[in-house]
Amino acid sequence: MTGDPIDVEEVARRAADLRLRVERAAGGRAVEIIAVTKGFGPAAVVAAIHCGFTAVGENYAQELLAKAASLPTDQQPQWHFLGRLQRNKVRALAPVVDLWQSVDRIELIDEIAARAPGARVFIQANLSGEAHKGGAPLADVADLVTHARAVGLRVDGLMGVGPQGAPEEARSGFRAVVALADELGVRHRSIGMTEDLEVAVEEGSTMVRVGSALFGPRPPR
Ligand SMILES: *Cc1c(COP(=O)(O)O)cnc(C)c1O
């Protein structure tokens, strides 16, 4: 975590612009916005809550835990875990995380089921072939959903990260996630970030995860 270059008024202006962008693409359909605060300090979380966002996304276990610890218990957002998740971090995160969006393998499913029985999870599909972005191959997602349900987790959606590059290049992957979510009967399609949210929403996103459009460019990690 770095310093706190967060100007609440600026975040509020950006939030209004962002909501317009999403509404225009959604044409009246409801799309949830998750404020992604990774790379910024606790002030970004406070600003997000101030702007009416109820859910905040983080990518790194230590960073999420530090921010959660710095906020009073009655000012906690819903915490969504979005990043590559090591199995040995699940235990510490379990009391804090409300939604595990980046679940992509059996051992993680089993660990979450053990440490946070009945937890709400999304299965992450890999849409770009880039291993560092995490996610299971699309062909493995159905089996992971079945397994997660069998061990008592509440599978409420699929998540995917589009490839780097032009937003249009994300379209076919997003379309595949939406088709698979339909087929598997899961409610949410968590697709779309700052650069590609219009394409994602056009394809049927129900949840976009947005950082830089709200808080500006992230300081280098
Ligand atoms: C960083 C990140 C986001 C937000 O990215 P922006 O481009 O800043 O909107 C969303 N989802 C995941 C998984 C991320 O790692």
The ligand as a Gaussian input file, in Angstrom:
#p B3LYP/6-31G(d) Opt

LIG

0 1
 C       -7.172000      -4.630000     -10.988000
 C       -8.359000      -5.460000     -11.283000
 C       -9.580000      -4.861000     -11.621000
 C       -9.757000      -3.361000     -11.835000
 O       -8.953000      -2.936000     -12.898000
 P       -9.106000      -1.478000     -13.573000
 O       -8.575000      -1.652000     -14.926000
 O       -8.309000      -0.548000     -12.726000
 O      -10.558000      -1.122000     -13.554000
 C      -10.658000      -5.699000     -11.813000
 N      -10.568000      -7.043000     -11.697000
 C       -9.415000      -7.646000     -11.374000
 C       -9.365000      -9.133000     -11.257000
 C       -8.278000      -6.876000     -11.181000
 O       -7.119000      -7.489000     -10.900000

